[in-house]
Amino acid sequence: MATNPAGKGTKTIGINMKMDMATELEKRAASMQLSTGAYCKIILGDWLDSGKKLQLKES
């Protein structure tokens, strides 16, 4: 059985997204000297803490 490198009480998730969005996230993370995963964790955490509802729209 493998252990999660982040520790107990954590879960690793993965997502697929369009290349242009992924590239933008990588660029923003690099500008802050963060990994892409750390950057995503920060922005998703801020959004969840805000309590705002996500507006789903077709593009």
Beta strands, then each sheet from edge to edge (+ up, - down):
end
